[in-house]
């Protein structure tokens, strides 16, 4: 289950680790969504306004973007082979 999101997080880790923005319909992936939020590797949004806010936040705050991307890469490394 975790492997689906880890693939997304791992898409470009060698080049530039990126944070993940994902929606509220994660009922089949509640564990993954919880882990990503706990590890601060991404942002879960509920609607278009949240999506816009997350995009603006990440585009304006390079430190947050870099930290979230690094957290996502750490998450991938921790769960390699899971």
N, CA, C and O atoms as a MOPAC input file, in Angstrom:
PM7 MOZYME 1SCF
protein

 N      0.82200 1    -1.18900 1     0.00000 1
 C      0.00000 1     0.00000 1     0.00000 1
 C      0.86700 1     1.25500 1     0.00000 1
 O      0.62200 1     2.19200 1    -0.75900 1
 N      1.86100 1     1.25900 1     0.84200 1
 C      2.74700 1     2.41300 1     0.92600 1
 C      3.54100 1     2.58300 1    -0.35100 1
 O      3.96900 1     3.69000 1    -0.67500 1
 N      3.74100 1     1.50400 1    -1.07500 1
 C      4.58000 1     1.57100 1    -2.27300 1
 C      4.01500 1     2.49600 1    -3.34400 1
 O      4.78700 1     3.08700 1    -4.09900 1
 N      2.69000 1     2.64100 1    -3.43400 1
 C      2.10200 1     3.52500 1    -4.45100 1
 C      2.57700 1     4.95900 1    -4.27100 1
 O      3.01800 1     5.59800 1    -5.22700 1
 N      2.48800 1     5.45600 1    -3.06200 1
 C      2.90000 1     6.83300 1    -2.82000 1
 C      4.41200 1     6.96400 1    -2.87900 1
 O      4.93200 1     7.98700 1    -3.32200 1
 N      5.11300 1     5.94300 1    -2.43800 1
 C      6.57300 1     6.00700 1    -2.48100 1
 C      7.06400 1     6.13000 1    -3.91200 1
 O      8.07200 1     6.78600 1    -4.17100 1
 N      6.36100 1     5.50400 1    -4.83500 1
 C      6.72000 1     5.65300 1    -6.24700 1
 C      6.56500 1     7.11600 1    -6.64800 1
 O      7.42200 1     7.66600 1    -7.34000 1
 N      5.47300 1     7.74800 1    -6.21400 1
 C      5.27300 1     9.17100 1    -6.53100 1
 C      6.36300 1    10.02500 1    -5.91600 1
 O      6.89200 1    10.92400 1    -6.56900 1
 N      6.70200 1     9.75500 1    -4.66800 1
 C      7.73000 1    10.53800 1    -3.99100 1
 C      9.10500 1    10.31200 1    -4.61100 1
 O      9.96900 1    11.18800 1    -4.57400 1
 N      9.29100 1     9.13300 1    -5.17600 1
 C     10.61200 1     8.76500 1    -5.69600 1
 C     10.80200 1     9.11000 1    -7.16500 1
 O     11.85400 1     8.81900 1    -7.73400 1
 N      9.81200 1     9.72000 1    -7.78500 1
 C      9.88900 1     9.96700 1    -9.22800 1
 C     11.16900 1    10.68600 1    -9.64200 1
 O     11.81600 1    10.28500 1   -10.61000 1
 N     11.53700 1    11.73100 1    -8.92900 1
 C     12.71200 1    12.50200 1    -9.31600 1
 C     13.66900 1    12.76300 1    -8.15500 1
 O     14.26900 1    13.83600 1    -8.10100 1
 N     13.83400 1    11.82200 1    -7.22400 1
 C     14.66900 1    12.12900 1    -6.06500 1
 C     16.12900 1    12.36200 1    -6.39200 1
 O     16.82300 1    13.07000 1    -5.66200 1
 N     16.60500 1    11.77700 1    -7.48200 1
 C     18.01700 1    11.97500 1    -7.82100 1
 C     18.27400 1    13.38200 1    -8.32200 1
 O     19.39100 1    13.89300 1    -8.24100 1
 N     17.24100 1    13.99100 1    -8.83400 1
 C     17.39800 1    15.31700 1    -9.40800 1
 C     16.95000 1    16.40400 1    -8.44600 1
 O     17.69900 1    17.33900 1    -8.16300 1
 N     15.73700 1    16.28200 1    -7.95000 1
 C     15.19100 1    17.30100 1    -7.07100 1
 C     14.01900 1    16.70200 1    -6.30300 1
 O     12.93400 1    16.54900 1    -6.86300 1
 N     14.21400 1    16.36100 1    -5.03100 1
 C     13.10300 1    15.82200 1    -4.23500 1
 C     11.98600 1    16.86100 1    -4.12700 1
 O     12.23700 1    18.02100 1    -3.79900 1
 N     10.76900 1    16.44100 1    -4.40100 1
 C      9.62600 1    17.35100 1    -4.40800 1
 C      8.57400 1    16.92600 1    -3.39100 1
 O      8.37200 1    15.73300 1    -3.16600 1
 N      7.90500 1    17.89800 1    -2.77800 1
 C      6.79100 1    17.55200 1    -1.89300 1
 C      5.59900 1    17.06300 1    -2.71500 1
 O      5.51500 1    17.30400 1    -3.91900 1
 N      4.69200 1    16.38000 1    -2.04900 1
 C      3.50900 1    15.84300 1    -2.70000 1
 C      2.29100 1    16.60900 1    -2.21500 1
 O      2.16300 1    16.88300 1    -1.02100 1
 N      1.40400 1    16.95500 1    -3.12400 1
 C      0.10300 1    17.52700 1    -2.77800 1
 C     -0.92600 1    16.48600 1    -3.19100 1
 O     -0.95800 1    16.05500 1    -4.34400 1
 N     -1.76600 1    16.08600 1    -2.24300 1
 C     -2.76000 1    15.06700 1    -2.55300 1
 C     -4.11300 1    15.45600 1    -1.97900 1
 O     -4.19700 1    16.25500 1    -1.04700 1
 N     -5.16200 1    14.88600 1    -2.54000 1
 C     -6.52800 1    15.26400 1    -2.19700 1
 C     -7.09300 1    14.52500 1    -1.00300 1
 O     -6.41900 1    13.72400 1    -0.35500 1
 N     -8.35100 1    14.82000 1    -0.73500 1
 C     -9.01300 1    14.27900 1     0.45100 1
 C     -9.52500 1    12.85500 1     0.25100 1
 O     -9.81500 1    12.16800 1     1.23000 1
 N     -9.64100 1    12.40500 1    -0.97200 1
 C    -10.19500 1    11.08000 1    -1.21800 1
 C     -9.10200 1    10.02200 1    -1.14400 1
 O     -8.66400 1     9.47600 1    -2.15700 1
 N     -8.68200 1     9.75400 1     0.06700 1
 C     -7.60400 1     8.79900 1     0.31200 1
 C     -8.10000 1     7.62900 1     1.16000 1
 O     -7.31700 1     7.02100 1     1.89000 1
 N     -9.38600 1     7.30900 1     1.07200 1
 C     -9.96600 1     6.27500 1     1.93600 1
 C     -9.29600 1     4.91400 1     1.74500 1
 O     -9.23900 1     4.11900 1     2.68300 1
 N     -8.79800 1     4.64300 1     0.56800 1
 C     -8.08200 1     3.38400 1     0.33800 1
 C     -6.61500 1     3.47100 1     0.74900 1
 O     -5.90800 1     2.46400 1     0.76900 1
 N     -6.16600 1     4.67700 1     1.07500 1
 C     -4.75700 1     4.88900 1     1.39100 1
 C     -4.60000 1     5.71900 1     2.65900 1
 O     -3.73200 1     6.59000 1     2.72300 1
 N     -5.42400 1     5.46300 1     3.66000 1
 C     -5.38700 1     6.27300 1     4.88100 1
 C     -4.03600 1     6.18000 1     5.58200 1
 O     -3.54900 1     7.17600 1     6.11700 1
 N     -3.43100 1     5.00600 1     5.58500 1
 C     -2.12800 1     4.83400 1     6.23100 1
 C     -1.05600 1     5.67200 1     5.52300 1
 O     -0.23900 1     6.32400 1     6.17400 1
 N     -1.06900 1     5.64800 1     4.22400 1
 C     -0.09700 1     6.41700 1     3.45300 1
 C     -0.28100 1     7.90500 1     3.69600 1
 O      0.68700 1     8.62600 1     3.93800 1
 N     -1.52100 1     8.36200 1     3.63200 1
 C     -1.80000 1     9.78300 1     3.85000 1
 C     -1.33400 1    10.20900 1     5.24300 1
 O     -0.73800 1    11.27400 1     5.40100 1
 N     -1.60400 1     9.38500 1     6.24000 1
 C     -1.19600 1     9.70600 1     7.61300 1
 C      0.32900 1     9.79400 1     7.72100 1
 O      0.85600 1    10.72500 1     8.33000 1
 N      1.02000 1     8.84500 1     7.14100 1
 C      2.48700 1     8.82700 1     7.21900 1
 C      3.08200 1    10.05400 1     6.52600 1
 O      3.99800 1    10.68600 1     7.05200 1
 N      2.56100 1    10.38300 1     5.35200 1
 C      3.07100 1    11.54200 1     4.61900 1
 C      2.85700 1    12.81800 1     5.43300 1
 O      3.74400 1    13.66800 1     5.50900 1
 N      1.67700 1    12.94900 1     6.04100 1
 C      1.41900 1    14.12700 1     6.87800 1
 C      2.32500 1    14.14500 1     8.10300 1
 O      2.89400 1    15.18300 1     8.44100 1
 N      2.46100 1    12.99800 1     8.77100 1
 C      3.30600 1    12.91800 1     9.97300 1
 C      4.76500 1    13.23100 1     9.66400 1
 O      5.44600 1    13.88100 1    10.45800 1
 N      5.23500 1    12.77800 1     8.53700 1
 C      6.63400 1    12.99800 1     8.14000 1
 C      6.84000 1    14.35800 1     7.47300 1
 O      7.96100 1    14.71500 1     7.10900 1
 N      5.76000 1    15.10600 1     7.31600 1
 C      5.81000 1    16.42000 1     6.66700 1
 C      6.43500 1    16.31800 1     5.26900 1
 O      7.27000 1    17.13000 1     4.87000 1
 N      5.98800 1    15.27700 1     4.54400 1
 C      6.49700 1    15.04900 1     3.19200 1
 C      5.53000 1    15.53700 1     2.12300 1
 O      5.82500 1    15.46200 1     0.93000 1
 N      4.37500 1    16.03900 1     2.55200 1
 C      3.39000 1    16.50800 1     1.59600 1
 C      2.25700 1    17.23000 1     2.28900 1
 O      2.21700 1    17.34400 1     3.51400 1
 N      1.34400 1    17.71000 1     1.47800 1
 C      0.20000 1    18.47900 1     1.97500 1
 C     -1.07100 1    17.83800 1     1.44600 1
 O     -1.20200 1    17.60300 1     0.24500 1
 N     -2.01100 1    17.55400 1     2.35000 1
 C     -3.30400 1    17.04900 1     1.94100 1
 C     -4.27200 1    18.22200 1     1.83300 1
 O     -4.38500 1    19.03400 1     2.75000 1
 N     -4.96000 1    18.29700 1     0.71500 1
 C     -5.90100 1    19.39700 1     0.47900 1
 C     -7.31800 1    18.84300 1     0.40800 1
 O     -7.53400 1    17.68300 1     0.05600 1
 N     -8.28200 1    19.70200 1     0.75000 1
 C     -9.68800 1    19.28100 1     0.76200 1
 C    -10.48900 1    19.84400 1    -0.40400 1
 O    -11.50700 1    19.27500 1    -0.79800 1
 N    -10.02900 1    20.96000 1    -0.95300 1
 C    -10.78500 1    21.59400 1    -2.03400 1
 C     -9.85600 1    22.46400 1    -2.86500 1
 O     -8.64600 1    22.50600 1    -2.64000 1
 N    -10.44200 1    23.15100 1    -3.82300 1
 C     -9.65000 1    23.98100 1    -4.73300 1
 C     -8.91800 1    25.10100 1    -4.01000 1
 O     -7.78600 1    25.43900 1    -4.35800 1
 N     -9.56900 1    25.67700 1    -3.00000 1
 C     -8.93400 1    26.76300 1    -2.24100 1
 C     -7.70100 1    26.25400 1    -1.50700 1
 O     -6.67000 1    26.92700 1    -1.47700 1
 N     -7.80700 1    25.05200 1    -0.90700 1
 C     -6.64800 1    24.45300 1    -0.23500 1
 C     -5.52700 1    24.17400 1    -1.23000 1
 O     -4.35200 1    24.39600 1    -0.93700 1
 N     -5.90100 1    23.68500 1    -2.40700 1
 C     -4.90300 1    23.38900 1    -3.43700 1
 C     -4.16600 1    24.65400 1    -3.84800 1
 O     -2.93900 1    24.66100 1    -3.94800 1
 N     -4.90700 1    25.71000 1    -4.08300 1
 C     -4.28600 1    26.97600 1    -4.45500 1
 C     -3.36100 1    27.46800 1    -3.34700 1
 O     -2.24400 1    27.90900 1    -3.61700 1
 N     -3.82400 1    27.39300 1    -2.11000 1
 C     -3.00900 1    27.83100 1    -0.97400 1
 C     -1.72500 1    27.00200 1    -0.86500 1
 O     -0.65100 1    27.55300 1    -0.62400 1
 N     -1.83400 1    25.68500 1    -1.04100 1
 C     -0.65300 1    24.81600 1    -0.96000 1
 C      0.33300 1    25.14600 1    -2.07800 1
 O      1.54200 1    25.19900 1    -1.85000 1
 N     -0.18500 1    25.36700 1    -3.28500 1
 C      0.69400 1    25.70400 1    -4.41100 1
 C      1.40100 1    27.03400 1    -4.19200 1
 O      2.59600 1    27.16300 1    -4.45800 1
 N      0.66300 1    28.01000 1    -3.70900 1
 C      1.26200 1    29.32000 1    -3.43400 1
 C      2.30300 1    29.19800 1    -2.33000 1
 O      3.40400 1    29.73700 1    -2.44200 1
 N      1.94700 1    28.47900 1    -1.25500 1
 C      2.88000 1    28.30200 1    -0.13500 1
 C      4.18800 1    27.68200 1    -0.60300 1
 O      5.26900 1    28.17100 1    -0.27700 1
 N      4.08200 1    26.60400 1    -1.36800 1
 C      5.29300 1    25.90700 1    -1.80400 1
 C      6.07400 1    26.69600 1    -2.84700 1
 O      7.30000 1    26.60100 1    -2.90300 1
 N      5.38400 1    27.46800 1    -3.66500 1
 C      6.10600 1    28.25100 1    -4.66700 1
 C      6.81200 1    29.44700 1    -4.04400 1
 O      7.85000 1    29.88700 1    -4.53900 1
 N      6.25900 1    29.96900 1    -2.97000 1
 C      6.85300 1    31.14600 1    -2.32700 1
 C      7.86200 1    30.80900 1    -1.23800 1
 O      8.73400 1    31.62100 1    -0.92900 1
 N      7.75400 1    29.62600 1    -0.65600 1
 C      8.61800 1    29.26300 1     0.47900 1
 C      9.54500 1    28.12400 1     0.07100 1
 O      9.22000 1    26.94900 1     0.24100 1
 N     10.68800 1    28.48500 1    -0.46100 1
 C     11.61700 1    27.45700 1    -0.94000 1
 C     12.13700 1    26.58600 1     0.19600 1
 O     12.40700 1    25.40300 1    -0.01100 1
 N     12.28100 1    27.14900 1     1.39100 1
 C     12.74300 1    26.33600 1     2.52600 1
 C     11.74700 1    25.23100 1     2.84900 1
 O     12.14200 1    24.08500 1     3.06800 1
 N     10.46000 1    25.56300 1     2.88100 1
 C      9.43000 1    24.55700 1     3.14400 1
 C      9.42400 1    23.50600 1     2.04200 1
 O      9.31400 1    22.31100 1     2.31800 1
 N      9.54000 1    23.94700 1     0.80700 1
 C      9.55200 1    23.03700 1    -0.34200 1
 C     10.74100 1    22.08000 1    -0.25500 1
 O     10.59600 1    20.88100 1    -0.49100 1
 N     11.89100 1    22.60300 1     0.07600 1
 C     13.10200 1    21.77100 1     0.17700 1
 C     12.98300 1    20.79100 1     1.33700 1
 O     13.32000 1    19.61600 1     1.19400 1
 N     12.50400 1    21.27000 1     2.49100 1
 C     12.35100 1    20.38800 1     3.66300 1
 C     11.33900 1    19.28300 1     3.40500 1
 O     11.57200 1    18.13100 1     3.77200 1
 N     10.21600 1    19.62200 1     2.77800 1
 C      9.20800 1    18.60600 1     2.47500 1
 C      9.73700 1    17.59900 1     1.46300 1
 O      9.50100 1    16.39900 1     1.59600 1
 N     10.43600 1    18.07500 1     0.47200 1
 C     11.02600 1    17.17200 1    -0.50900 1
 C     12.03800 1    16.23600 1     0.12700 1
 O     12.06800 1    15.04600 1    -0.18600 1
 N     12.86400 1    16.76500 1     1.01700 1
 C     13.84400 1    15.93800 1     1.72000 1
 C     13.14900 1    14.92100 1     2.61600 1
 O     13.59200 1    13.77600 1     2.71700 1
 N     12.06100 1    15.33100 1     3.26600 1
 C     11.29900 1    14.40300 1     4.09700 1
 C     10.70500 1    13.28800 1     3.25000 1
 O     10.68400 1    12.13000 1     3.66700 1
 N     10.22300 1    13.63300 1     2.06500 1
 C      9.69900 1    12.61700 1     1.15700 1
 C     10.76600 1    11.64100 1     0.72100 1
 O     10.52000 1    10.43600 1     0.65100 1
 N     11.94100 1    12.14500 1     0.42900 1
 C     13.05000 1    11.27200 1     0.04600 1
 C     13.44000 1    10.36100 1     1.20100 1
 O     13.71000 1     9.17800 1     0.99300 1
 N     13.47100 1    10.90200 1     2.42100 1
 C     13.74500 1    10.07000 1     3.59700 1
 C     12.69200 1     8.97900 1     3.75200 1
 O     13.01200 1     7.83500 1     4.07300 1
 N     11.43800 1     9.34200 1     3.52200 1
 C     10.35000 1     8.37500 1     3.61500 1
 C     10.53700 1     7.24800 1     2.60200 1
 O     10.31900 1     6.07800 1     2.91800 1
 N     10.93500 1     7.60000 1     1.40000 1
 C     11.20400 1     6.58700 1     0.37500 1
 C     12.33500 1     5.67500 1     0.82100 1
 O     12.23000 1     4.45300 1     0.71800 1
 N     13.40300 1     6.25800 1     1.31000 1
 C     14.55100 1     5.45300 1     1.73800 1
 C     14.20300 1     4.53500 1     2.90600 1
 O     14.65700 1     3.39100 1     2.95500 1
 N     13.39900 1     5.03300 1     3.84900 1
 C     13.00700 1     4.23300 1     5.01000 1
 C     12.14000 1     3.04400 1     4.61200 1
 O     12.15800 1     2.01200 1     5.28300 1
 N     11.39000 1     3.17700 1     3.54000 1
 C     10.43200 1     2.14300 1     3.15900 1
 C     10.80100 1     1.41300 1     1.88800 1
 O      9.96100 1     0.75600 1     1.27200 1
 N     12.03600 1     1.52500 1     1.50200 1
 C     12.50100 1     0.82100 1     0.30700 1
 C     12.31700 1    -0.68800 1     0.51700 1
 O     12.73400 1    -1.24700 1     1.53100 1
 N     11.69700 1    -1.31100 1    -0.44600 1
 C     11.46500 1    -2.74400 1    -0.34900 1
 C     10.20800 1    -3.11900 1     0.42600 1
 O      9.91600 1    -4.30200 1     0.60700 1
 N      9.45800 1    -2.10600 1     0.88800 1
 C      8.23600 1    -2.38600 1     1.66800 1
 C      7.14400 1    -2.93000 1     0.77900 1
 O      6.04800 1    -3.22200 1     1.25700 1

